[in-house]
Amino acid sequence: MTDERWQRILRVMDEAFADYLTGMATLRERVVMDLGRKLSDSKVLNARRGGQPLPEERPASAARHARRRGSRHRRS
């Protein structure tokens, strides 16, 4: 193949990749906007259940993080 033909192929590939990136960026913006709208519509981020503090306000449970020892069953 000639250099001119290779240059044409590379230009087409570059254009296709640029179109792909533009499409992905547009899709990402749309997904982020839709997710933000759904969260705000459902009030998920602002809802408190029964007066419980939000996760950042509540201390981590020690029981949840403690490792249980000796509870593994050994196979013979």
N, CA, C, O and CB atoms as a CASP TS submission, in Angstrom:
PFRMAT TS
TARGET T0000
AUTHOR 0000-0000-0000
METHOD Language model
MODEL 1
PARENT N/A
ATOM      1  N   MET     1       0.838  -1.178   0.000  1.00  0.00           N
ATOM      2  CA  MET     1       0.000   0.000   0.000  1.00  0.00           C
ATOM      3  C   MET     1       0.884   1.242   0.000  1.00  0.00           C
ATOM      4  O   MET     1       2.017   1.226   0.481  1.00  0.00           O
ATOM      5  CB  MET     1      -0.954  -0.003   1.214  1.00  0.00           C
ATOM      6  N   THR     2       0.346   2.285  -0.538  1.00  0.00           N
ATOM      7  CA  THR     2       1.107   3.526  -0.601  1.00  0.00           C
ATOM      8  C   THR     2       0.960   4.300   0.700  1.00  0.00           C
ATOM      9  O   THR     2       0.058   4.058   1.502  1.00  0.00           O
ATOM     10  CB  THR     2       0.650   4.383  -1.788  1.00  0.00           C
ATOM     11  N   ASP     3       1.871   5.229   0.876  1.00  0.00           N
ATOM     12  CA  ASP     3       1.818   6.069   2.084  1.00  0.00           C
ATOM     13  C   ASP     3       0.536   6.893   2.125  1.00  0.00           C
ATOM     14  O   ASP     3      -0.026   7.130   3.195  1.00  0.00           O
ATOM     15  CB  ASP     3       3.042   7.002   2.146  1.00  0.00           C
ATOM     16  N   GLU     4       0.084   7.323   0.965  1.00  0.00           N
ATOM     17  CA  GLU     4      -1.137   8.121   0.895  1.00  0.00           C
ATOM     18  C   GLU     4      -2.339   7.312   1.387  1.00  0.00           C
ATOM     19  O   GLU     4      -3.200   7.823   2.104  1.00  0.00           O
ATOM     20  CB  GLU     4      -1.376   8.612  -0.546  1.00  0.00           C
ATOM     21  N   ARG     5      -2.376   6.064   0.992  1.00  0.00           N
ATOM     22  CA  ARG     5      -3.486   5.192   1.414  1.00  0.00           C
ATOM     23  C   ARG     5      -3.442   4.952   2.918  1.00  0.00           C
ATOM     24  O   ARG     5      -4.484   4.974   3.573  1.00  0.00           O
ATOM     25  CB  ARG     5      -3.434   3.844   0.662  1.00  0.00           C
ATOM     26  N   TRP     6      -2.239   4.720   3.484  1.00  0.00           N
ATOM     27  CA  TRP     6      -2.101   4.539   4.924  1.00  0.00           C
ATOM     28  C   TRP     6      -2.542   5.798   5.658  1.00  0.00           C
ATOM     29  O   TRP     6      -3.217   5.712   6.683  1.00  0.00           O
ATOM     30  CB  TRP     6      -0.650   4.183   5.291  1.00  0.00           C
ATOM     31  N   GLN     7      -2.172   6.956   5.150  1.00  0.00           N
ATOM     32  CA  GLN     7      -2.565   8.218   5.777  1.00  0.00           C
ATOM     33  C   GLN     7      -4.086   8.359   5.796  1.00  0.00           C
ATOM     34  O   GLN     7      -4.661   8.823   6.781  1.00  0.00           O
ATOM     35  CB  GLN     7      -1.928   9.410   5.037  1.00  0.00           C
ATOM     36  N   ARG     8      -4.727   7.959   4.709  1.00  0.00           N
ATOM     37  CA  ARG     8      -6.193   8.019   4.631  1.00  0.00           C
ATOM     38  C   ARG     8      -6.822   7.083   5.655  1.00  0.00           C
ATOM     39  O   ARG     8      -7.782   7.451   6.331  1.00  0.00           O
ATOM     40  CB  ARG     8      -6.680   7.656   3.211  1.00  0.00           C
ATOM     41  N   ILE     9      -6.283   5.877   5.767  1.00  0.00           N
ATOM     42  CA  ILE     9      -6.798   4.905   6.743  1.00  0.00           C
ATOM     43  C   ILE     9      -6.642   5.446   8.162  1.00  0.00           C
ATOM     44  O   ILE     9      -7.560   5.339   8.975  1.00  0.00           O
ATOM     45  CB  ILE     9      -6.064   3.545   6.603  1.00  0.00           C
ATOM     46  N   LEU    10      -5.494   6.019   8.456  1.00  0.00           N
ATOM     47  CA  LEU    10      -5.258   6.566   9.797  1.00  0.00           C
ATOM     48  C   LEU    10      -6.182   7.745  10.087  1.00  0.00           C
ATOM     49  O   LEU    10      -6.645   7.895  11.218  1.00  0.00           O
ATOM     50  CB  LEU    10      -3.794   7.002   9.946  1.00  0.00           C
ATOM     51  N   ARG    11      -6.462   8.588   9.086  1.00  0.00           N
ATOM     52  CA  ARG    11      -7.397   9.703   9.274  1.00  0.00           C
ATOM     53  C   ARG    11      -8.797   9.184   9.592  1.00  0.00           C
ATOM     54  O   ARG    11      -9.467   9.700  10.486  1.00  0.00           O
ATOM     55  CB  ARG    11      -7.434  10.597   8.016  1.00  0.00           C
ATOM     56  N   VAL    12      -9.235   8.168   8.863  1.00  0.00           N
ATOM     57  CA  VAL    12     -10.557   7.589   9.119  1.00  0.00           C
ATOM     58  C   VAL    12     -10.618   6.999  10.529  1.00  0.00           C
ATOM     59  O   VAL    12     -11.613   7.168  11.233  1.00  0.00           O
ATOM     60  CB  VAL    12     -10.888   6.501   8.069  1.00  0.00           C
ATOM     61  N   MET    13      -9.564   6.314  10.932  1.00  0.00           N
ATOM     62  CA  MET    13      -9.534   5.735  12.287  1.00  0.00           C
ATOM     63  C   MET    13      -9.540   6.833  13.347  1.00  0.00           C
ATOM     64  O   MET    13     -10.231   6.707  14.358  1.00  0.00           O
ATOM     65  CB  MET    13      -8.289   4.837  12.466  1.00  0.00           C
ATOM     66  N   ASP    14      -8.789   7.896  13.132  1.00  0.00           N
ATOM     67  CA  ASP    14      -8.774   9.009  14.083  1.00  0.00           C
ATOM     68  C   ASP    14     -10.149   9.657  14.197  1.00  0.00           C
ATOM     69  O   ASP    14     -10.595   9.979  15.299  1.00  0.00           O
ATOM     70  CB  ASP    14      -7.737  10.054  13.665  1.00  0.00           C
ATOM     71  N   GLU    15     -10.822   9.850  13.065  1.00  0.00           N
ATOM     72  CA  GLU    15     -12.162  10.436  13.094  1.00  0.00           C
ATOM     73  C   GLU    15     -13.146   9.525  13.827  1.00  0.00           C
ATOM     74  O   GLU    15     -13.968   9.992  14.615  1.00  0.00           O
ATOM     75  CB  GLU    15     -12.657  10.704  11.667  1.00  0.00           C
ATOM     76  N   ALA    16     -13.054   8.234  13.562  1.00  0.00           N
ATOM     77  CA  ALA    16     -13.951   7.280  14.230  1.00  0.00           C
ATOM     78  C   ALA    16     -13.707   7.286  15.734  1.00  0.00           C
ATOM     79  O   ALA    16     -14.660   7.244  16.511  1.00  0.00           O
ATOM     80  CB  ALA    16     -13.754   5.852  13.664  1.00  0.00           C
ATOM     81  N   PHE    17     -12.454   7.339  16.154  1.00  0.00           N
ATOM     82  CA  PHE    17     -12.141   7.343  17.579  1.00  0.00           C
ATOM     83  C   PHE    17     -12.612   8.645  18.228  1.00  0.00           C
ATOM     84  O   PHE    17     -13.118   8.630  19.350  1.00  0.00           O
ATOM     85  CB  PHE    17     -10.628   7.151  17.798  1.00  0.00           C
ATOM     86  N   ALA    18     -12.448   9.770  17.528  1.00  0.00           N
ATOM     87  CA  ALA    18     -12.926  11.048  18.059  1.00  0.00           C
ATOM     88  C   ALA    18     -14.443  11.024  18.228  1.00  0.00           C
ATOM     89  O   ALA    18     -14.965  11.509  19.232  1.00  0.00           O
ATOM     90  CB  ALA    18     -12.510  12.209  17.133  1.00  0.00           C
ATOM     91  N   ASP    19     -15.152  10.460  17.246  1.00  0.00           N
ATOM     92  CA  ASP    19     -16.607  10.335  17.355  1.00  0.00           C
ATOM     93  C   ASP    19     -16.994   9.440  18.526  1.00  0.00           C
ATOM     94  O   ASP    19     -17.956   9.724  19.240  1.00  0.00           O
ATOM     95  CB  ASP    19     -17.196   9.781  16.053  1.00  0.00           C
ATOM     96  N   TYR    20     -16.249   8.365  18.720  1.00  0.00           N
ATOM     97  CA  TYR    20     -16.498   7.448  19.838  1.00  0.00           C
ATOM     98  C   TYR    20     -16.344   8.190  21.171  1.00  0.00           C
ATOM     99  O   TYR    20     -17.198   8.075  22.050  1.00  0.00           O
ATOM    100  CB  TYR    20     -15.528   6.232  19.777  1.00  0.00           C
ATOM    101  N   LEU    21     -15.250   8.951  21.316  1.00  0.00           N
ATOM    102  CA  LEU    21     -15.014   9.681  22.564  1.00  0.00           C
ATOM    103  C   LEU    21     -16.106  10.720  22.817  1.00  0.00           C
ATOM    104  O   LEU    21     -16.561  10.889  23.949  1.00  0.00           O
ATOM    105  CB  LEU    21     -13.641  10.363  22.529  1.00  0.00           C
ATOM    106  N   THR    22     -16.519  11.410  21.761  1.00  0.00           N
ATOM    107  CA  THR    22     -17.584  12.400  21.904  1.00  0.00           C
ATOM    108  C   THR    22     -18.877  11.724  22.350  1.00  0.00           C
ATOM    109  O   THR    22     -19.571  12.225  23.235  1.00  0.00           O
ATOM    110  CB  THR    22     -17.804  13.159  20.579  1.00  0.00           C
ATOM    111  N   GLY    23     -19.194  10.603  21.745  1.00  0.00           N
ATOM    112  CA  GLY    23     -20.401   9.869  22.124  1.00  0.00           C
ATOM    113  C   GLY    23     -20.346   9.371  23.553  1.00  0.00           C
ATOM    114  O   GLY    23     -21.347   9.433  24.267  1.00  0.00           O
ATOM    115  N   MET    24     -19.204   8.882  23.980  1.00  0.00           N
ATOM    116  CA  MET    24     -19.072   8.386  25.356  1.00  0.00           C
ATOM    117  C   MET    24     -19.197   9.527  26.356  1.00  0.00           C
ATOM    118  O   MET    24     -19.825   9.367  27.403  1.00  0.00           O
ATOM    119  CB  MET    24     -17.726   7.665  25.545  1.00  0.00           C
ATOM    120  N   ALA    25     -18.606  10.675  26.046  1.00  0.00           N
ATOM    121  CA  ALA    25     -18.704  11.831  26.940  1.00  0.00           C
ATOM    122  C   ALA    25     -20.157  12.302  27.044  1.00  0.00           C
ATOM    123  O   ALA    25     -20.628  12.639  28.130  1.00  0.00           O
ATOM    124  CB  ALA    25     -17.799  12.983  26.441  1.00  0.00           C
ATOM    125  N   THR    26     -20.854  12.324  25.923  1.00  0.00           N
ATOM    126  CA  THR    26     -22.258  12.727  25.919  1.00  0.00           C
ATOM    127  C   THR    26     -23.110  11.751  26.722  1.00  0.00           C
ATOM    128  O   THR    26     -23.973  12.159  27.499  1.00  0.00           O
ATOM    129  CB  THR    26     -22.782  12.824  24.482  1.00  0.00           C
ATOM    130  N   LEU    27     -22.860  10.465  26.530  1.00  0.00           N
ATOM    131  CA  LEU    27     -23.593   9.447  27.274  1.00  0.00           C
ATOM    132  C   LEU    27     -23.334   9.571  28.770  1.00  0.00           C
ATOM    133  O   LEU    27     -24.261   9.456  29.571  1.00  0.00           O
ATOM    134  CB  LEU    27     -23.208   8.050  26.787  1.00  0.00           C
ATOM    135  N   ARG    28     -22.089   9.804  29.150  1.00  0.00           N
ATOM    136  CA  ARG    28     -21.742   9.945  30.571  1.00  0.00           C
ATOM    137  C   ARG    28     -22.472  11.134  31.181  1.00  0.00           C
ATOM    138  O   ARG    28     -23.010  11.029  32.283  1.00  0.00           O
ATOM    139  CB  ARG    28     -20.216  10.111  30.748  1.00  0.00           C
ATOM    140  N   GLU    29     -22.498  12.263  30.478  1.00  0.00           N
ATOM    141  CA  GLU    29     -23.214  13.443  30.976  1.00  0.00           C
ATOM    142  C   GLU    29     -24.691  13.121  31.182  1.00  0.00           C
ATOM    143  O   GLU    29     -25.286  13.506  32.188  1.00  0.00           O
ATOM    144  CB  GLU    29     -23.057  14.629  29.999  1.00  0.00           C
ATOM    145  N   ARG    30     -25.270  12.417  30.225  1.00  0.00           N
ATOM    146  CA  ARG    30     -26.688  12.085  30.314  1.00  0.00           C
ATOM    147  C   ARG    30     -26.972  11.157  31.485  1.00  0.00           C
ATOM    148  O   ARG    30     -27.960  11.335  32.197  1.00  0.00           O
ATOM    149  CB  ARG    30     -27.162  11.444  29.020  1.00  0.00           C
ATOM    150  N   VAL    31     -26.109  10.169  31.686  1.00  0.00           N
ATOM    151  CA  VAL    31     -26.292   9.231  32.798  1.00  0.00           C
ATOM    152  C   VAL    31     -26.160   9.958  34.131  1.00  0.00           C
ATOM    153  O   VAL    31     -26.950   9.718  35.045  1.00  0.00           O
ATOM    154  CB  VAL    31     -25.268   8.077  32.714  1.00  0.00           C
ATOM    155  N   VAL    32     -25.173  10.843  34.255  1.00  0.00           N
ATOM    156  CA  VAL    32     -24.980  11.579  35.505  1.00  0.00           C
ATOM    157  C   VAL    32     -26.180  12.483  35.781  1.00  0.00           C
ATOM    158  O   VAL    32     -26.653  12.565  36.914  1.00  0.00           O
ATOM    159  CB  VAL    32     -23.683  12.414  35.450  1.00  0.00           C
ATOM    160  N   MET    33     -26.670  13.162  34.741  1.00  0.00           N
ATOM    161  CA  MET    33     -27.843  14.027  34.925  1.00  0.00           C
ATOM    162  C   MET    33     -29.072  13.214  35.316  1.00  0.00           C
ATOM    163  O   MET    33     -29.818  13.616  36.209  1.00  0.00           O
ATOM    164  CB  MET    33     -28.129  14.822  33.642  1.00  0.00           C
ATOM    165  N   ASP    34     -29.292  12.074  34.661  1.00  0.00           N
ATOM    166  CA  ASP    34     -30.443  11.230  34.989  1.00  0.00           C
ATOM    167  C   ASP    34     -30.354  10.683  36.409  1.00  0.00           C
ATOM    168  O   ASP    34     -31.346  10.655  37.137  1.00  0.00           O
ATOM    169  CB  ASP    34     -30.551  10.076  33.997  1.00  0.00           C
ATOM    170  N   LEU    35     -29.161  10.253  36.793  1.00  0.00           N
ATOM    171  CA  LEU    35     -28.985   9.727  38.147  1.00  0.00           C
ATOM    172  C   LEU    35     -29.224  10.818  39.178  1.00  0.00           C
ATOM    173  O   LEU    35     -29.895  10.583  40.184  1.00  0.00           O
ATOM    174  CB  LEU    35     -27.579   9.132  38.320  1.00  0.00           C
ATOM    175  N   GLY    36     -28.687  12.001  38.942  1.00  0.00           N
ATOM    176  CA  GLY    36     -28.915  13.116  39.858  1.00  0.00           C
ATOM    177  C   GLY    36     -30.385  13.467  39.968  1.00  0.00           C
ATOM    178  O   GLY    36     -30.880  13.742  41.061  1.00  0.00           O
ATOM    179  N   ARG    37     -31.093  13.460  38.832  1.00  0.00           N
ATOM    180  CA  ARG    37     -32.520  13.755  38.839  1.00  0.00           C
ATOM    181  C   ARG    37     -33.292  12.685  39.607  1.00  0.00           C
ATOM    182  O   ARG    37     -34.185  13.003  40.392  1.00  0.00           O
ATOM    183  CB  ARG    37     -33.051  13.866  37.406  1.00  0.00           C
ATOM    184  N   LYS    38     -32.948  11.421  39.382  1.00  0.00           N
ATOM    185  CA  LYS    38     -33.645  10.341  40.087  1.00  0.00           C
ATOM    186  C   LYS    38     -33.416  10.411  41.590  1.00  0.00           C
ATOM    187  O   LYS    38     -34.338  10.194  42.375  1.00  0.00           O
ATOM    188  CB  LYS    38     -33.190   8.985  39.560  1.00  0.00           C
ATOM    189  N   LEU    39     -32.186  10.714  41.987  1.00  0.00           N
ATOM    190  CA  LEU    39     -31.907  10.818  43.422  1.00  0.00           C
ATOM    191  C   LEU    39     -32.646  11.995  44.040  1.00  0.00           C
ATOM    192  O   LEU    39     -33.177  11.882  45.145  1.00  0.00           O
ATOM    193  CB  LEU    39     -30.402  10.959  43.667  1.00  0.00           C
ATOM    194  N   SER    40     -32.684  13.115  43.346  1.00  0.00           N
ATOM    195  CA  SER    40     -33.380  14.274  43.909  1.00  0.00           C
ATOM    196  C   SER    40     -34.889  14.059  43.909  1.00  0.00           C
ATOM    197  O   SER    40     -35.575  14.499  44.832  1.00  0.00           O
ATOM    198  CB  SER    40     -33.031  15.542  43.122  1.00  0.00           C
ATOM    199  N   ASP    41     -35.417  13.383  42.878  1.00  0.00           N
ATOM    200  CA  ASP    41     -36.856  13.101  42.841  1.00  0.00           C
ATOM    201  C   ASP    41     -37.283  12.142  43.946  1.00  0.00           C
ATOM    202  O   ASP    41     -38.367  12.282  44.513  1.00  0.00           O
ATOM    203  CB  ASP    41     -37.241  12.524  41.489  1.00  0.00           C
ATOM    204  N   SER    42     -36.438  11.177  44.246  1.00  0.00           N
ATOM    205  CA  SER    42     -36.805  10.185  45.254  1.00  0.00           C
ATOM    206  C   SER    42     -36.428  10.621  46.657  1.00  0.00           C
ATOM    207  O   SER    42     -36.785   9.957  47.630  1.00  0.00           O
ATOM    208  CB  SER    42     -36.150   8.864  44.945  1.00  0.00           C
ATOM    209  N   LYS    43     -35.723  11.711  46.768  1.00  0.00           N
ATOM    210  CA  LYS    43     -35.292  12.258  48.062  1.00  0.00           C
ATOM    211  C   LYS    43     -34.468  11.251  48.857  1.00  0.00           C
ATOM    212  O   LYS    43     -34.500  11.259  50.088  1.00  0.00           O
ATOM    213  CB  LYS    43     -36.506  12.692  48.882  1.00  0.00           C
ATOM    214  N   VAL    44     -33.733  10.388  48.168  1.00  0.00           N
ATOM    215  CA  VAL    44     -32.933   9.359  48.831  1.00  0.00           C
ATOM    216  C   VAL    44     -31.859   9.989  49.704  1.00  0.00           C
ATOM    217  O   VAL    44     -31.629   9.543  50.828  1.00  0.00           O
ATOM    218  CB  VAL    44     -32.291   8.426  47.797  1.00  0.00           C
ATOM    219  N   LEU    45     -31.208  11.012  49.198  1.00  0.00           N
ATOM    220  CA  LEU    45     -30.099  11.599  49.946  1.00  0.00           C
ATOM    221  C   LEU    45     -30.568  12.419  51.142  1.00  0.00           C
ATOM    222  O   LEU    45     -29.803  12.619  52.086  1.00  0.00           O
ATOM    223  CB  LEU    45     -29.267  12.467  49.033  1.00  0.00           C
ATOM    224  N   ASN    46     -31.802  12.895  51.122  1.00  0.00           N
ATOM    225  CA  ASN    46     -32.280  13.751  52.195  1.00  0.00           C
ATOM    226  C   ASN    46     -33.147  13.015  53.209  1.00  0.00           C
ATOM    227  O   ASN    46     -33.500  13.583  54.242  1.00  0.00           O
ATOM    228  CB  ASN    46     -33.049  14.896  51.619  1.00  0.00           C
ATOM    229  N   ALA    47     -33.493  11.771  52.934  1.00  0.00           N
ATOM    230  CA  ALA    47     -34.412  11.042  53.805  1.00  0.00           C
ATOM    231  C   ALA    47     -33.692  10.513  55.039  1.00  0.00           C
ATOM    232  O   ALA    47     -32.570  10.012  54.963  1.00  0.00           O
ATOM    233  CB  ALA    47     -35.067   9.886  53.044  1.00  0.00           C
ATOM    234  N   ARG    48     -34.363  10.639  56.168  1.00  0.00           N
ATOM    235  CA  ARG    48     -33.863  10.043  57.415  1.00  0.00           C
ATOM    236  C   ARG    48     -34.917   9.062  57.892  1.00  0.00           C
ATOM    237  O   ARG    48     -36.105   9.383  57.928  1.00  0.00           O
ATOM    238  CB  ARG    48     -33.557  11.140  58.518  1.00  0.00           C
ATOM    239  N   ARG    49     -34.486   7.878  58.253  1.00  0.00           N
ATOM    240  CA  ARG    49     -35.417   6.844  58.701  1.00  0.00           C
ATOM    241  C   ARG    49     -35.572   6.910  60.205  1.00  0.00           C
ATOM    242  O   ARG    49     -34.621   6.666  60.948  1.00  0.00           O
ATOM    243  CB  ARG    49     -34.938   5.447  58.271  1.00  0.00           C
ATOM    244  N   GLY    50     -36.752   7.234  60.646  1.00  0.00           N
ATOM    245  CA  GLY    50     -37.057   7.209  62.072  1.00  0.00           C
ATOM    246  C   GLY    50     -36.140   8.070  62.911  1.00  0.00           C
ATOM    247  O   GLY    50     -35.866   7.733  64.063  1.00  0.00           O
ATOM    248  N   GLY    51     -35.661   9.168  62.366  1.00  0.00           N
ATOM    249  CA  GLY    51     -34.804  10.065  63.125  1.00  0.00           C
ATOM    250  C   GLY    51     -33.376   9.579  63.281  1.00  0.00           C
ATOM    251  O   GLY    51     -32.621  10.133  64.080  1.00  0.00           O
ATOM    252  N   GLN    52     -32.992   8.556  62.535  1.00  0.00           N
ATOM    253  CA  GLN    52     -31.611   8.071  62.625  1.00  0.00           C
ATOM    254  C   GLN    52     -30.664   9.082  62.001  1.00  0.00           C
ATOM    255  O   GLN    52     -30.995   9.698  60.988  1.00  0.00           O
ATOM    256  CB  GLN    52     -31.461   6.698  61.932  1.00  0.00           C
ATOM    257  N   PRO    53     -29.498   9.258  62.591  1.00  0.00           N
ATOM    258  CA  PRO    53     -28.533  10.187  61.992  1.00  0.00           C
ATOM    259  C   PRO    53     -28.009   9.645  60.666  1.00  0.00           C
ATOM    260  O   PRO    53     -28.008   8.437  60.430  1.00  0.00           O
ATOM    261  CB  PRO    53     -27.361  10.445  62.958  1.00  0.00           C
ATOM    262  N   LEU    54     -27.572  10.543  59.821  1.00  0.00           N
ATOM    263  CA  LEU    54     -26.980  10.134  58.550  1.00  0.00           C
ATOM    264  C   LEU    54     -25.686   9.381  58.808  1.00  0.00           C
ATOM    265  O   LEU    54     -25.093   9.549  59.874  1.00  0.00           O
ATOM    266  CB  LEU    54     -26.724  11.356  57.639  1.00  0.00           C
ATOM    267  N   PRO    55     -25.227   8.560  57.875  1.00  0.00           N
ATOM    268  CA  PRO    55     -24.033   7.737  58.102  1.00  0.00           C
ATOM    269  C   PRO    55     -22.810   8.529  58.545  1.00  0.00           C
ATOM    270  O   PRO    55     -22.039   8.040  59.371  1.00  0.00           O
ATOM    271  CB  PRO    55     -23.698   6.988  56.854  1.00  0.00           C
ATOM    272  N   GLU    56     -22.610   9.727  58.026  1.00  0.00           N
ATOM    273  CA  GLU    56     -21.427  10.480  58.439  1.00  0.00           C
ATOM    274  C   GLU    56     -21.556  11.045  59.846  1.00  0.00           C
ATOM    275  O   GLU    56     -20.558  11.430  60.456  1.00  0.00           O
ATOM    276  CB  GLU    56     -21.167  11.603  57.467  1.00  0.00           C
ATOM    277  N   GLU    57     -22.780  11.095  60.365  1.00  0.00           N
ATOM    278  CA  GLU    57     -22.996  11.594  61.710  1.00  0.00           C
ATOM    279  C   GLU    57     -22.938  10.490  62.756  1.00  0.00           C
ATOM    280  O   GLU    57     -22.780  10.777  63.942  1.00  0.00           O
ATOM    281  CB  GLU    57     -24.318  12.298  61.788  1.00  0.00           C
ATOM    282  N   ARG    58     -23.063   9.245  62.345  1.00  0.00           N
ATOM    283  CA  ARG    58     -23.156   8.149  63.289  1.00  0.00           C
ATOM    284  C   ARG    58     -21.808   7.445  63.391  1.00  0.00           C
ATOM    285  O   ARG    58     -21.154   7.230  62.371  1.00  0.00           O
ATOM    286  CB  ARG    58     -24.259   7.161  62.871  1.00  0.00           C
ATOM    287  N   PRO    59     -21.377   7.080  64.601  1.00  0.00           N
ATOM    288  CA  PRO    59     -20.086   6.390  64.754  1.00  0.00           C
ATOM    289  C   PRO    59     -20.143   4.965  64.198  1.00  0.00           C
ATOM    290  O   PRO    59     -21.199   4.333  64.182  1.00  0.00           O
ATOM    291  CB  PRO    59     -19.673   6.355  66.235  1.00  0.00           C
ATOM    292  N   ALA    60     -19.011   4.483  63.752  1.00  0.00           N
ATOM    293  CA  ALA    60     -18.939   3.116  63.222  1.00  0.00           C
ATOM    294  C   ALA    60     -19.172   2.121  64.345  1.00  0.00           C
ATOM    295  O   ALA    60     -18.705   2.320  65.467  1.00  0.00           O
ATOM    296  CB  ALA    60     -17.570   2.853  62.540  1.00  0.00           C
ATOM    297  N   SER    61     -19.874   1.078  64.051  1.00  0.00           N
ATOM    298  CA  SER    61     -20.162   0.054  65.032  1.00  0.00           C
ATOM    299  C   SER    61     -18.925  -0.811  65.240  1.00  0.00           C
ATOM    300  O   SER    61     -18.352  -1.316  64.275  1.00  0.00           O
ATOM    301  CB  SER    61     -21.363  -0.802  64.594  1.00  0.00           C
ATOM    302  N   ALA    62     -18.512  -0.983  66.488  1.00  0.00           N
ATOM    303  CA  ALA    62     -17.346  -1.815  66.785  1.00  0.00           C
ATOM    304  C   ALA    62     -17.640  -3.275  66.480  1.00  0.00           C
ATOM    305  O   ALA    62     -16.757  -4.012  66.040  1.00  0.00           O
ATOM    306  CB  ALA    62     -16.926  -1.654  68.254  1.00  0.00           C
ATOM    307  N   ALA    63     -18.870  -3.691  66.710  1.00  0.00           N
ATOM    308  CA  ALA    63     -19.232  -5.085  66.464  1.00  0.00           C
ATOM    309  C   ALA    63     -19.169  -5.410  64.970  1.00  0.00           C
ATOM    310  O   ALA    63     -18.837  -6.531  64.585  1.00  0.00           O
ATOM    311  CB  ALA    63     -20.638  -5.378  67.011  1.00  0.00           C
ATOM    312  N   ARG    64     -19.480  -4.449  64.160  1.00  0.00           N
ATOM    313  CA  ARG    64     -19.480  -4.678  62.725  1.00  0.00           C
ATOM    314  C   ARG    64     -18.058  -4.881  62.197  1.00  0.00           C
ATOM    315  O   ARG    64     -17.847  -5.625  61.239  1.00  0.00           O
ATOM    316  CB  ARG    64     -20.149  -3.509  62.004  1.00  0.00           C
ATOM    317  N   HIS    65     -17.100  -4.225  62.820  1.00  0.00           N
ATOM    318  CA  HIS    65     -15.728  -4.279  62.331  1.00  0.00           C
ATOM    319  C   HIS    65     -14.856  -5.315  63.028  1.00  0.00           C
ATOM    320  O   HIS    65     -13.758  -5.619  62.563  1.00  0.00           O
ATOM    321  CB  HIS    65     -15.103  -2.945  62.477  1.00  0.00           C
ATOM    322  N   ALA    66     -15.340  -5.858  64.140  1.00  0.00           N
ATOM    323  CA  ALA    66     -14.537  -6.833  64.874  1.00  0.00           C
ATOM    324  C   ALA    66     -14.494  -8.155  64.110  1.00  0.00           C
ATOM    325  O   ALA    66     -15.494  -8.571  63.526  1.00  0.00           O
ATOM    326  CB  ALA    66     -15.104  -7.049  66.298  1.00  0.00           C
ATOM    327  N   ARG    67     -13.359  -8.799  64.114  1.00  0.00           N
ATOM    328  CA  ARG    67     -13.221 -10.104  63.456  1.00  0.00           C
ATOM    329  C   ARG    67     -13.620 -11.194  64.428  1.00  0.00           C
ATOM    330  O   ARG    67     -13.230 -11.196  65.596  1.00  0.00           O
ATOM    331  CB  ARG    67     -11.769 -10.330  62.948  1.00  0.00           C
ATOM    332  N   ARG    68     -14.387 -12.093  63.924  1.00  0.00           N
ATOM    333  CA  ARG    68     -14.751 -13.242  64.749  1.00  0.00           C
ATOM    334  C   ARG    68     -13.656 -14.277  64.606  1.00  0.00           C
ATOM    335  O   ARG    68     -13.236 -14.608  63.497  1.00  0.00           O
ATOM    336  CB  ARG    68     -16.144 -13.832  64.341  1.00  0.00           C
ATOM    337  N   ARG    69     -13.203 -14.778  65.725  1.00  0.00           N
ATOM    338  CA  ARG    69     -12.120 -15.770  65.698  1.00  0.00           C
ATOM    339  C   ARG    69     -12.649 -17.117  66.176  1.00  0.00           C
ATOM    340  O   ARG    69     -13.507 -17.184  67.057  1.00  0.00           O
ATOM    341  CB  ARG    69     -10.920 -15.311  66.580  1.00  0.00           C
ATOM    342  N   GLY    70     -12.136 -18.168  65.595  1.00  0.00           N
ATOM    343  CA  GLY    70     -12.491 -19.504  66.023  1.00  0.00           C
ATOM    344  C   GLY    70     -13.846 -19.990  65.530  1.00  0.00           C
ATOM    345  O   GLY    70     -14.320 -21.041  65.962  1.00  0.00           O
ATOM    346  N   SER    71     -14.468 -19.248  64.640  1.00  0.00           N
ATOM    347  CA  SER    71     -15.798 -19.670  64.195  1.00  0.00           C
ATOM    348  C   SER    71     -15.749 -20.468  62.899  1.00  0.00           C
ATOM    349  O   SER    71     -16.788 -20.884  62.386  1.00  0.00           O
ATOM    350  CB  SER    71     -16.692 -18.462  64.012  1.00  0.00           C
ATOM    351  N   ARG    72     -14.559 -20.682  62.373  1.00  0.00           N
ATOM    352  CA  ARG    72     -14.445 -21.449  61.124  1.00  0.00           C
ATOM    353  C   ARG    72     -14.581 -22.926  61.408  1.00  0.00           C
ATOM    354  O   ARG    72     -14.059 -23.438  62.398  1.00  0.00           O
ATOM    355  CB  ARG    72     -13.104 -21.166  60.420  1.00  0.00           C
ATOM    356  N   HIS    73     -15.274 -23.585  60.546  1.00  0.00           N
ATOM    357  CA  HIS    73     -15.422 -25.030  60.671  1.00  0.00           C
ATOM    358  C   HIS    73     -14.303 -25.675  59.849  1.00  0.00           C
ATOM    359  O   HIS    73     -14.073 -25.333  58.689  1.00  0.00           O
ATOM    360  CB  HIS    73     -16.851 -25.512  60.188  1.00  0.00           C
ATOM    361  N   ARG    74     -13.628 -26.608  60.487  1.00  0.00           N
ATOM    362  CA  ARG    74     -12.550 -27.314  59.778  1.00  0.00           C
ATOM    363  C   ARG    74     -13.069 -28.613  59.213  1.00  0.00           C
ATOM    364  O   ARG    74     -13.783 -29.361  59.882  1.00  0.00           O
ATOM    365  CB  ARG    74     -11.352 -27.581  60.710  1.00  0.00           C
ATOM    366  N   ARG    75     -12.708 -28.868  57.994  1.00  0.00           N
ATOM    367  CA  ARG    75     -13.121 -30.124  57.384  1.00  0.00           C
ATOM    368  C   ARG    75     -12.060 -31.182  57.631  1.00  0.00           C
ATOM    369  O   ARG    75     -10.860 -30.913  57.578  1.00  0.00           O
ATOM    370  CB  ARG    75     -13.373 -29.948  55.872  1.00  0.00           C
ATOM    371  N   SER    76     -12.532 -32.388  57.901  1.00  0.00           N
ATOM    372  CA  SER    76     -11.586 -33.475  58.170  1.00  0.00           C
ATOM    373  C   SER    76     -11.331 -34.294  56.930  1.00  0.00           C
ATOM    374  O   SER    76     -10.559 -35.252  56.971  1.00  0.00           O
ATOM    375  CB  SER    76     -12.101 -34.374  59.283  1.00  0.00           C
TER
END
